Amino acid sequence: MLAYAELAAQPEWQLLGKKLGKDMGKVAAAVKALSVDDILGYEKSGSITVAGYELGPGEIKVVRNFKPPAGVAPGDVDAAGDGEVLVVMDLVQQEDLVAQGLAREVVNRYQRLRKKAGLTVTDVVDLYFAPAAAADGQAAAVGELISKIMSAQSAYLKESLGVSVLELSTKPEDRVVIAEEVQSVGGEEFMAVIAAAPGSSAVTAAAKAVQNMSVN
């Protein structure tokens, strides 16, 4: 923690005033001049000899002032404390934690789309992603963030969804698209696509869901 703090020693005037009398000023100056090693030694042992006087527990106040370590930008850390206790917070955004959070959002989007399509957990489907249509109707490229999530978090996505999420261009020709919807994750849009084998329970369930929506 010393990488984030500067140590300083201050005399406890109220306790030492009566004990030291006219020597208070001399001892106070010596206390304030204590080195870091001296201060750490006092904290460990509970006593130290200063200007000929042995000072015990509670007679010296150790103050910790926040100091950003070398090479760390001021905006990357923050600290708060009462002088004796210092709490340091690392404000640097952890990319792996951000990616995991976004991957959970992707899982949520596909689960909601499955539900919207009338599928149950036992319906076997394939999951794909594709670029969202651009404003001019042409296909745009999949955003860098979405591509990174689909690649770096592929194992988590497969574990959570039961199947890998693949690029739509890899879909076999015989697979039937039963649901597709533009999704937004992390500020980037992509097309989430669900497909299944012809005649499968998933295709039947999706067709039934569409029929029910038409009736309602």
C-alpha positions in Angstrom: 0.0 0.0 0.0 3.0 2.3 0.4 3.0 2.6 -3.4 -0.2 4.6 -3.0 0.6 6.6 0.1 3.0 8.9 1.8 3.5 8.4 5.5 3.9 11.2 7.9 4.1 11.3 11.7 2.4 13.9 14.0 2.6 14.2 17.8 -0.6 13.7 19.7 -0.4 17.1 21.4 -3.1 16.5 24.0 -1.4 13.3 25.3 2.2 14.6 25.1 1.7 18.2 26.4 1.7 17.4 30.0 4.3 14.7 29.7 6.9 16.8 27.8 6.3 20.3 29.2 8.8 22.7 27.7 10.4 20.0 25.6 7.2 19.6 23.6 8.3 21.7 20.7 11.6 19.9 20.4 10.0 16.5 20.5 7.2 17.5 18.1 9.8 18.7 15.5 11.6 15.4 15.8 8.4 13.4 15.5 7.5 15.2 12.3 11.0 14.5 10.9 10.7 10.7 11.4 11.6 8.7 8.3 9.2 6.1 6.7 11.3 3.3 8.3 11.0 4.9 11.7 7.3 5.3 11.3 6.8 1.7 10.2 9.0 0.5 13.1 6.8 2.5 15.5 3.6 1.0 14.1 5.1 -2.5 14.5 6.6 -2.2 18.0 4.3 0.5 19.5 7.1 2.6 20.8 10.0 4.7 19.7 12.6 7.0 21.3 12.5 10.6 20.0 14.7 13.4 21.2 15.5 11.4 24.4 11.9 10.5 25.2 10.3 7.1 24.7 6.9 7.6 23.0 4.4 4.7 23.3 1.1 3.6 21.7 -1.3 6.5 20.8 1.3 9.2 21.4 2.2 9.5 17.7 -0.4 9.7 15.0 0.6 8.1 11.7 -1.0 9.8 8.7 -1.4 8.3 5.2 -1.8 10.8 2.4 -2.7 9.5 -1.0 0.0 9.5 -3.7 -0.6 8.1 -7.2 2.3 5.7 -8.0 4.7 6.4 -10.8 3.3 5.6 -14.2 -0.3 5.7 -13.1 -2.5 8.4 -14.4 -4.4 10.4 -11.8 -7.8 9.5 -13.4 -7.0 5.7 -13.1 -7.1 5.6 -9.3 -9.0 7.4 -6.5 -8.6 7.3 -2.8 -10.5 8.3 0.4 -9.6 8.1 4.0 -9.4 9.8 7.4 -5.6 10.1 7.4 -5.1 6.9 9.4 -7.0 4.6 7.1 -6.6 4.9 3.3 -8.9 3.1 0.8 -7.5 3.1 -2.8 -9.8 2.3 -5.7 -8.6 1.1 -9.1 -10.8 2.9 -11.7 -9.2 1.3 -14.8 -11.9 -0.5 -16.8 -11.1 -4.2 -16.9 -11.6 -5.3 -20.5 -12.2 -9.0 -19.8 -14.9 -8.1 -17.2 -16.6 -5.8 -19.7 -16.5 -8.5 -22.4 -18.1 -11.0 -20.1 -20.8 -8.6 -19.3 -21.5 -7.9 -22.9 -21.5 -11.7 -23.6 -24.2 -12.1 -21.0 -26.2 -9.5 -22.9 -25.8 -11.5 -26.1 -27.0 -14.6 -24.4 -30.1 -12.7 -23.1 -30.9 -11.4 -26.6 -30.9 -14.9 -28.1 -32.9 -16.3 -25.2 -35.5 -13.6 -25.7 -35.7 -14.3 -29.4 -36.1 -18.0 -28.8 -39.0 -17.2 -26.5 -40.5 -14.8 -29.0 -40.4 -17.5 -31.6 -42.4 -19.9 -29.4 -39.5 -22.3 -28.8 -38.9 -24.4 -25.8 -35.6 -25.5 -24.2 -35.9 -28.9 -25.9 -36.2 -27.4 -29.4 -32.9 -27.9 -31.2 -31.8 -24.9 -33.2 -28.8 -23.2 -34.8 -27.8 -19.7 -33.8 -26.2 -17.2 -36.2 -25.2 -13.6 -36.3 -25.0 -11.2 -39.2 -24.6 -7.5 -39.9 -27.6 -5.3 -39.3 -29.0 -3.7 -42.5 -27.5 -0.3 -43.2 -29.7 2.7 -43.7 -29.5 2.3 -47.5 -30.7 -1.2 -47.3 -27.2 -2.7 -48.0 -25.6 -5.0 -45.5 -23.0 -3.3 -43.3 -20.1 -5.1 -41.7 -20.5 -6.6 -38.2 -19.1 -4.2 -35.7 -15.7 -4.7 -34.2 -17.1 -5.1 -30.7 -19.7 -7.7 -31.7 -17.1 -9.7 -33.7 -14.7 -9.6 -30.7 -17.4 -10.8 -28.3 -18.5 -13.6 -30.6 -14.9 -14.8 -31.0 -13.4 -14.2 -27.6 -16.5 -15.3 -25.6 -17.4 -18.2 -27.9 -16.9 -20.8 -25.2 -19.1 -19.0 -22.8 -21.8 -18.4 -25.4 -21.8 -22.1 -26.4 -22.0 -23.2 -22.7 -24.9 -20.8 -22.0 -26.9 -21.3 -25.2 -26.2 -24.9 -25.8 -24.8 -24.3 -29.3 -22.1 -22.1 -30.9 -23.1 -18.8 -32.3 -21.8 -18.7 -35.9 -21.6 -16.3 -38.8 -24.8 -16.5 -40.9 -22.6 -17.1 -44.0 -21.8 -20.6 -42.6 -25.5 -21.6 -42.4 -26.2 -24.8 -44.5 -28.7 -24.2 -47.3 -31.2 -26.7 -45.9 -31.6 -24.8 -42.6 -34.8 -22.9 -42.2 -34.7 -19.4 -40.7 -37.4 -19.3 -38.1 -36.6 -16.0 -36.3 -34.3 -13.0 -36.9 -34.2 -9.6 -35.2 -31.8 -6.7 -35.0 -30.2 -6.5 -31.6 -28.0 -3.9 -29.9 -25.2 -4.7 -27.5 -22.6 -2.3 -26.3 -23.8 0.3 -28.7 -23.4 -1.9 -31.8 -26.2 -3.5 -33.8 -26.2 -7.0 -35.3 -28.8 -9.4 -36.7 -29.5 -12.4 -34.4 -30.8 -15.3 -36.4 -32.3 -18.6 -35.3 -32.5 -21.5 -37.8 -33.5 -25.2 -37.6 -33.7 -28.3 -39.7 -36.7 -28.7 -41.9 -39.5 -30.6 -40.3 -38.0 -30.2 -36.8 -40.0 -29.4 -33.7 -38.5 -26.0 -33.7 -39.8 -25.2 -37.1 -43.3 -26.5 -36.1 -43.3 -24.5 -32.9 -42.2 -21.3 -34.7 -44.9 -21.7 -37.3 -47.5 -22.2 -34.5 -46.3 -19.1 -32.7 -46.7 -17.0 -35.9 -50.2 -18.5 -36.5 -51.2 -17.6 -33.0 -50.0 -14.1 -33.4 -52.0 -13.7 -36.6 -55.1 -15.0 -34.9 -54.7 -12.5 -32.0 
